[in-house]
Amino acid sequence: MTDLPPQLLKAADIQASEEFKFNHPLNANSEVYLRSLSRKTDLNRVVVNLARIPPDKESFIYHSHSNEEEWIYILSGRGIADIGDAEYEVGPGDFIGFGLPQQPHHLRNPFDVDLVYLVGGEQIKVDIGTFPRHGKRVIREGDSAYIVEESALQSFWKS
């Protein structure tokens, strides 16, 4: 067999890759396991991860992005998608897309089997995430991110 091109990830290699466990610092019930797909290929402007939420856990935190679109495609299991002020049960084959301006959203797994999905979006240099239920924002620039209290923000100018 010949060496694979950098654009191709085989299913066996994806399954053999190490999962990265992420817990959102503002959500004690956040526990999501991620396998990077896009970073193992030559994609630079988008991020795609294979994600897994165990039973009774949540993805990240109820949030929205100011600059990056995001999407979710459910592969197996069931979950609850919080979108805006509503809840929706989601399952295999369901697709959720968050364009701009973005509705706040969050994914939870209150069921008894893992929720497995693809999640992806844009990877631009600077993004600002809003956590409306916590009164906080995250400012991400490159590989660095900073959480700030919305009450600490000062207006630079008004348009």
C-alpha positions as CSV (number, residue, x, y, z in Angstrom):
1,M,0.0,0.0,0.0
2,T,1.2,3.5,-0.8
3,D,1.5,6.3,1.7
4,L,-1.8,8.3,2.0
5,P,-1.9,11.9,0.8
6,P,-2.3,14.5,3.6
7,Q,-5.9,15.1,2.5
8,L,-7.1,11.6,3.4
9,L,-7.9,10.2,6.8
10,K,-8.9,6.6,6.9
11,A,-11.7,5.5,9.3
12,A,-9.4,3.1,11.2
13,D,-6.8,5.9,11.7
14,I,-9.6,8.3,13.0
15,Q,-10.8,5.6,15.5
16,A,-7.3,4.9,16.6
17,S,-6.5,8.5,17.2
18,E,-6.5,9.8,20.8
19,E,-9.6,11.6,22.1
20,F,-9.0,15.0,23.7
21,K,-11.2,15.5,26.8
22,F,-12.6,19.0,27.1
23,N,-14.4,20.5,30.1
24,H,-15.6,24.0,29.7
25,P,-14.3,26.1,32.7
26,L,-17.7,27.7,33.2
27,N,-19.8,24.5,33.1
28,A,-19.1,21.8,35.7
29,N,-21.3,19.3,33.7
30,S,-19.3,19.9,30.4
31,E,-17.5,16.8,29.3
32,V,-16.9,16.3,25.6
33,Y,-14.3,14.1,23.9
34,L,-12.9,15.4,20.6
35,R,-11.0,13.8,17.7
36,S,-9.6,16.4,15.3
37,L,-10.2,15.7,11.7
38,S,-9.3,19.0,10.0
39,R,-6.0,19.5,11.7
40,K,-4.8,16.1,10.5
41,T,-5.3,17.2,6.9
42,D,-4.3,20.3,5.1
43,L,-7.4,22.3,6.1
44,N,-6.5,25.7,7.6
45,R,-9.6,27.8,7.4
46,V,-12.2,25.4,8.9
47,V,-12.3,23.1,11.9
48,V,-14.0,19.7,11.9
49,N,-14.0,17.4,14.9
50,L,-15.6,14.1,15.7
51,A,-17.2,14.7,19.1
52,R,-18.7,12.5,21.8
53,I,-20.7,13.5,24.8
54,P,-21.2,10.7,27.5
55,P,-24.6,10.2,29.1
56,D,-25.8,13.0,31.5
57,K,-23.0,15.4,30.3
58,E,-23.0,18.5,28.1
59,S,-20.9,19.8,25.3
60,F,-19.6,23.3,26.2
61,I,-21.8,26.1,27.5
62,Y,-24.8,28.0,26.1
63,H,-23.0,30.4,23.8
64,S,-22.9,32.3,20.4
65,H,-20.1,33.4,18.2
66,S,-19.8,36.9,16.7
67,N,-17.6,36.1,13.7
68,E,-17.6,32.3,13.1
69,E,-20.3,30.1,11.7
70,E,-20.7,26.7,13.2
71,W,-22.5,23.4,12.4
72,I,-23.4,20.0,14.0
73,Y,-24.3,16.7,12.3
74,I,-25.5,14.0,14.6
75,L,-24.1,10.5,13.9
76,S,-25.5,8.4,16.7
77,G,-27.3,8.7,20.0
78,R,-29.8,11.4,21.0
79,G,-29.4,14.8,22.5
80,I,-31.1,18.1,23.4
81,A,-30.1,21.1,21.4
82,D,-30.8,24.4,23.1
83,I,-31.3,27.0,20.3
84,G,-32.3,30.5,21.4
85,D,-35.0,30.0,24.1
86,A,-36.2,26.6,22.9
87,E,-35.1,22.9,23.3
88,Y,-35.2,20.4,20.5
89,E,-34.5,16.6,20.6
90,V,-31.9,15.6,18.0
91,G,-30.8,12.3,16.7
92,P,-28.9,10.5,13.9
93,G,-29.0,12.4,10.6
94,D,-30.1,15.7,12.1
95,F,-28.1,18.8,11.0
96,I,-27.9,22.1,12.9
97,G,-26.3,25.2,11.3
98,F,-25.5,28.4,13.1
99,G,-25.0,31.3,10.7
100,L,-24.4,34.9,11.6
101,P,-25.9,36.7,13.4
102,Q,-26.0,33.6,15.6
103,Q,-28.6,32.3,18.0
104,P,-27.1,31.2,21.3
105,H,-26.9,27.4,21.4
106,H,-25.8,24.4,23.5
107,L,-25.9,20.6,23.2
108,R,-26.7,18.2,26.1
109,N,-27.0,14.4,26.4
110,P,-29.6,13.5,29.1
111,F,-29.9,10.0,27.6
112,D,-28.2,6.7,28.5
113,V,-25.9,6.3,25.4
114,D,-23.1,8.4,24.0
115,L,-24.1,11.2,21.7
116,V,-21.7,11.2,18.7
117,Y,-21.6,14.0,16.1
118,L,-19.4,16.0,13.7
119,V,-18.9,19.6,14.7
120,G,-17.3,22.2,12.6
121,G,-17.0,25.8,11.6
122,E,-14.8,28.6,10.5
123,Q,-11.4,29.2,12.0
124,I,-10.7,32.9,11.7
125,K,-8.0,34.8,13.5
126,V,-10.3,36.6,16.0
127,D,-13.7,35.5,17.4
128,I,-15.8,36.7,20.3
129,G,-18.1,34.3,22.0
130,T,-20.9,35.4,24.3
131,F,-22.2,33.4,27.3
132,P,-25.5,35.1,27.8
133,R,-26.6,33.1,30.8
134,H,-23.3,33.9,32.6
135,G,-22.8,37.6,31.7
136,K,-19.4,36.7,30.2
137,R,-17.6,36.8,26.9
138,V,-14.6,34.9,25.5
139,I,-12.2,36.7,23.2
140,R,-10.1,34.2,21.1
141,E,-7.2,35.4,19.1
142,G,-5.2,32.6,17.4
143,D,-4.5,29.9,20.1
144,S,-5.2,32.2,23.1
145,A,-8.5,32.9,24.7
146,Y,-9.6,35.2,27.5
147,I,-12.8,35.3,29.5
148,V,-14.1,38.7,30.5
149,E,-17.1,39.9,32.5
150,E,-19.5,41.8,30.3
151,S,-19.9,44.3,33.2
152,A,-16.2,45.1,32.9
153,L,-16.4,46.1,29.2
154,Q,-16.0,49.8,28.5
155,S,-17.2,51.5,25.3
156,F,-14.4,52.6,23.1
157,W,-16.7,54.7,20.9
158,K,-20.4,54.8,20.0
159,S,-21.6,54.7,16.4
